């Protein structure tokens, strides 16, 4: 019997739940404000929270819905990674930052990774994102509108959710992840 792993995180309370583990040198914290959620700050490269290498999500059949925003600095990053490292092998994640004009979907497998820039401007406005990893493509929907469909460099190993940033500050209010 196949079980679908379904995870929902509201990022509320006084501290981040213990199933999240830190990768990199950033500083995670819960924000004490209305709709504050979870904040991640780093000034030394790629840093994020992950599931301690517990990879429960299928690379050819999983979805992540995430609400958040880049609040300062270079880049917000969230999505899926197949490794508990900052390697871009085996990944599917969003980059919202100053390095490109528009929001980017980065995907990677063992042989390489690539970025695809969409049509939504990279900025500090809160947005709702949906990443769908399917058997033929990976789709990125932003605020309910499909923005990117990508067929290259798709991950091939089981994945874990991540949320963090690259040389900046990002905040997250909601995350839902499930196998399809």
MOSUL-V612060 format. One record per pair of residues at least 4 apart in sequence whose ideal C-beta (glycine too) atoms are under 6 Angstrom apart, sorted by the first residue. I is the first residue (numbers start at 1). J is the second residue. D is the distance in Angstrom with one decimal. If there is no record, write none. Layout:
# MOSUL-V612060
i=I j=J d=D
i=I j=J d=D
This chain:
# MOSUL-V612060
i=4 j=179 d=4.6
i=5 j=56 d=4.2
i=5 j=179 d=5.3
i=6 j=178 d=4.2
i=7 j=177 d=4.6
i=8 j=176 d=4.9
i=9 j=175 d=4.5
i=11 j=37 d=4.1
i=11 j=38 d=3.9
i=11 j=172 d=5.5
i=11 j=173 d=6.0
i=15 j=30 d=6.0
i=16 j=20 d=5.0
i=16 j=28 d=5.7
i=20 j=49 d=4.4
i=21 j=50 d=6.0
i=21 j=52 d=4.1
i=22 j=49 d=6.0
i=23 j=48 d=5.5
i=23 j=50 d=5.4
i=23 j=84 d=5.8
i=24 j=46 d=5.9
i=24 j=47 d=2.9
i=25 j=44 d=5.0
i=25 j=47 d=5.7
i=26 j=40 d=5.4
i=26 j=41 d=6.0
i=26 j=42 d=3.3
i=26 j=47 d=3.2
i=27 j=41 d=4.7
i=28 j=40 d=5.3
i=28 j=49 d=5.8
i=29 j=39 d=5.3
i=30 j=38 d=6.0
i=31 j=36 d=2.9
i=31 j=37 d=5.9
i=31 j=39 d=5.1
i=35 j=173 d=5.9
i=37 j=171 d=5.4
i=37 j=172 d=5.3
i=37 j=173 d=3.9
i=38 j=172 d=4.8
i=39 j=171 d=4.6
i=40 j=164 d=4.7
i=40 j=165 d=5.3
i=40 j=170 d=5.3
i=41 j=169 d=4.7
i=42 j=47 d=3.9
i=42 j=165 d=5.8
i=43 j=167 d=6.0
i=46 j=86 d=4.1
i=46 j=166 d=4.9
i=47 j=164 d=5.3
i=48 j=162 d=4.5
i=48 j=164 d=2.6
i=49 j=163 d=5.4
i=49 j=164 d=6.0
i=50 j=84 d=5.6
i=50 j=160 d=5.4
i=50 j=162 d=4.8
i=51 j=160 d=4.1
i=53 j=84 d=3.9
i=54 j=160 d=6.0
i=55 j=158 d=3.7
i=55 j=159 d=5.6
i=55 j=160 d=4.8
i=57 j=62 d=3.9
i=57 j=159 d=4.5
i=57 j=179 d=5.9
i=58 j=62 d=5.3
i=58 j=179 d=5.3
i=59 j=133 d=5.7
i=59 j=155 d=4.2
i=59 j=156 d=5.8
i=59 j=159 d=5.8
i=60 j=135 d=4.5
i=61 j=179 d=5.8
i=61 j=180 d=4.5
i=62 j=133 d=5.0
i=62 j=179 d=5.2
i=63 j=132 d=5.1
i=63 j=178 d=5.7
i=64 j=131 d=4.7
i=64 j=177 d=4.8
i=65 j=130 d=5.0
i=65 j=176 d=4.4
i=66 j=78 d=5.3
i=66 j=129 d=4.9
i=66 j=175 d=4.9
i=67 j=128 d=4.9
i=67 j=173 d=4.7
i=67 j=174 d=4.3
i=68 j=171 d=5.8
i=68 j=172 d=3.9
i=69 j=124 d=5.9
i=69 j=126 d=4.2
i=70 j=76 d=3.7
i=70 j=96 d=5.1
i=70 j=124 d=5.4
i=70 j=170 d=5.2
i=71 j=169 d=4.6
i=71 j=171 d=5.5
i=72 j=168 d=5.8
i=72 j=169 d=4.3
i=73 j=167 d=5.4
i=73 j=168 d=2.2
i=73 j=169 d=5.4
i=74 j=97 d=5.2
i=74 j=98 d=5.5
i=74 j=166 d=5.4
i=74 j=167 d=4.0
i=74 j=168 d=4.5
i=75 j=95 d=5.5
i=75 j=97 d=2.9
i=75 j=165 d=6.0
i=75 j=166 d=4.1
i=75 j=168 d=5.7
i=76 j=96 d=4.4
i=76 j=165 d=5.3
i=76 j=170 d=3.9
i=77 j=93 d=5.6
i=77 j=95 d=5.7
i=77 j=164 d=5.6
i=77 j=165 d=5.8
i=77 j=166 d=5.8
i=78 j=94 d=5.8
i=78 j=163 d=4.4
i=79 j=92 d=5.3
i=79 j=93 d=2.8
i=79 j=94 d=5.4
i=79 j=131 d=5.4
i=80 j=92 d=4.8
i=80 j=159 d=3.8
i=81 j=91 d=4.8
i=81 j=162 d=5.1
i=82 j=90 d=3.0
i=82 j=155 d=5.6
i=82 j=157 d=4.1
i=82 j=159 d=5.4
i=83 j=87 d=5.3
i=88 j=108 d=4.6
i=88 j=113 d=4.1
i=89 j=108 d=5.3
i=89 j=110 d=5.7
i=90 j=155 d=4.5
i=90 j=157 d=4.9
i=91 j=108 d=4.6
i=92 j=107 d=4.9
i=92 j=131 d=6.0
i=92 j=133 d=5.5
i=92 j=138 d=5.2
i=92 j=155 d=5.7
i=93 j=106 d=5.6
i=94 j=129 d=5.7
i=95 j=104 d=4.2
i=95 j=106 d=5.8
i=96 j=103 d=5.0
i=96 j=122 d=5.1
i=97 j=122 d=5.8
i=100 j=104 d=5.4
i=100 j=117 d=5.5
i=100 j=122 d=6.0
i=102 j=117 d=4.9
i=102 j=118 d=5.3
i=102 j=120 d=5.9
i=102 j=121 d=5.8
i=102 j=122 d=5.7
i=103 j=118 d=5.3
i=103 j=120 d=4.9
i=103 j=122 d=5.2
i=104 j=115 d=4.7
i=104 j=117 d=5.2
i=105 j=116 d=5.0
i=105 j=140 d=4.6
i=105 j=148 d=4.7
i=105 j=150 d=5.8
i=106 j=115 d=5.0
i=107 j=138 d=5.7
i=107 j=150 d=5.8
i=107 j=153 d=4.6
i=107 j=154 d=5.7
i=108 j=113 d=2.9
i=108 j=153 d=5.3
i=109 j=153 d=5.6
i=109 j=155 d=5.6
i=109 j=156 d=5.1
i=112 j=153 d=6.0
i=113 j=153 d=5.5
i=114 j=153 d=4.7
i=116 j=148 d=5.4
i=116 j=150 d=5.0
i=118 j=147 d=4.0
i=118 j=148 d=4.5
i=119 j=147 d=5.8
i=120 j=142 d=4.8
i=120 j=147 d=5.5
i=127 j=142 d=5.7
i=127 j=143 d=5.6
i=128 j=143 d=5.6
i=129 j=142 d=5.7
i=130 j=141 d=4.1
i=131 j=140 d=5.8
i=132 j=139 d=4.4
i=133 j=138 d=5.2
i=137 j=149 d=5.3
i=137 j=151 d=4.8
i=138 j=150 d=4.9
i=138 j=154 d=5.9
i=139 j=149 d=5.2
i=140 j=147 d=5.4
i=140 j=148 d=4.2
i=141 j=146 d=5.1
i=142 j=147 d=4.9
i=161 j=177 d=4.9
i=163 j=172 d=5.2
i=165 j=170 d=4.2
